[in-house]
Amino acid sequence: MNYKIKRPEELTDFEITHILHLWEVPEWSEMTPSDFRNTFKNSEFHGLFGAEDEILSVMRLNFDFVLEISGKQFHFAEAVGLVSAQEKKGYGSQLVKGFKENMIQRDIEAIGFCFADLRPFYRQCDIDILEYKAKFIKEKNNNEWISSEDDDVLIFNAYGETIKLFTSLSPEKNAYLMIKE
């Protein structure tokens, strides 16, 4: 197995089709490789590849993630879309561990989000979890700010100030997801 990082333009059309199939996002099912590359142009794809260079597990590192907290904007690298081609084979946990090491080596602050039922998986991968802090991240939906569906903030690599920022989130201090127009 090999850990690889690919920019969208480095992914083959077959790999893109396979990633979209694994993600199972209905709105993206008809996305062309060109649309995919354009939509995720500010991302990296971290993958665990098998002996035949097939994707065993993949996740996206989103560099377009911006939160506004107390009137100030903060840019983070967001780990999202972790999925494995086969469950219970250890591919996901190997990818997460490799991803965390890569973020530390490259000195990139990277966060992610998860539902509470995924805590055991991320704990097994030695990822710090800020429980229920994702609920204080608001996303705009039809001109209304709603709470994130996720429960927790995952810390793949972050410094004290960033951790403190997320730890300070509360019903009185929300973060707001800023979408680039």
Secondary structure, DSSP 8 states (H G I E B T S, - for coil): -EEEEE-GGGS-HHHHHHHHHHHT-GGGTT--HHHHHHHTTTEEEEEEE-TTS-EEEEEEEEEEEEEEETTEEEEEEEEEEEEESSTTSSHHHHHHHHHHHHHHHHT--EEEEE-GGGHHHHHHTT-EEETT-GGGEEEEETTEEEE-S--EEEEEE--HHHHHHHHT-BTTB-EEEE---
